[in-house]
């Protein structure tokens, strides 16, 4: 089922009052009911890199699937696997490049199914 006619999504981030730069990354795909928000961990190296990686990797992985056609248990496995793969990629980047040491991000992912 294509949700494009039934669902609108809007994404907006804000730098906030504490930091001088924005470490948020967002993705929204209304046709799949997919929304992703990652917020880099402030005070650590490269939080914006971790957030960008998380959103990009998850969007690439999940946006190719027909999420509406999956059973709930299959959807859960796909989302969990995609998050684990993104986490491993972020961890490897942090371990392999000194400027990324300790980077991390929070993550919120929603699928309207």
Number of C-alpha atoms within 10 A of each C-alpha: 10 12 15 13 8 9 13 12 13 10 11 7 12 9 11 9 7 7 10 8 12 15 22 24 24 22 19 20 18 19 20 22 21 19 20 20 21 24 24 24 19 17 10 14 18 21 24 23 21 31 26 23 20 30 26 16 19 22 19 12 17 17 16 9 13 13 22 17 11 13 10 12 8 12 19 13 11 17 18 12 14 19 20 13 16 20 19 12 16 24 17 13 19 20 14 11 9 10 12 20 16 18 23 25 25 14 17 11 16 12 16 13 15
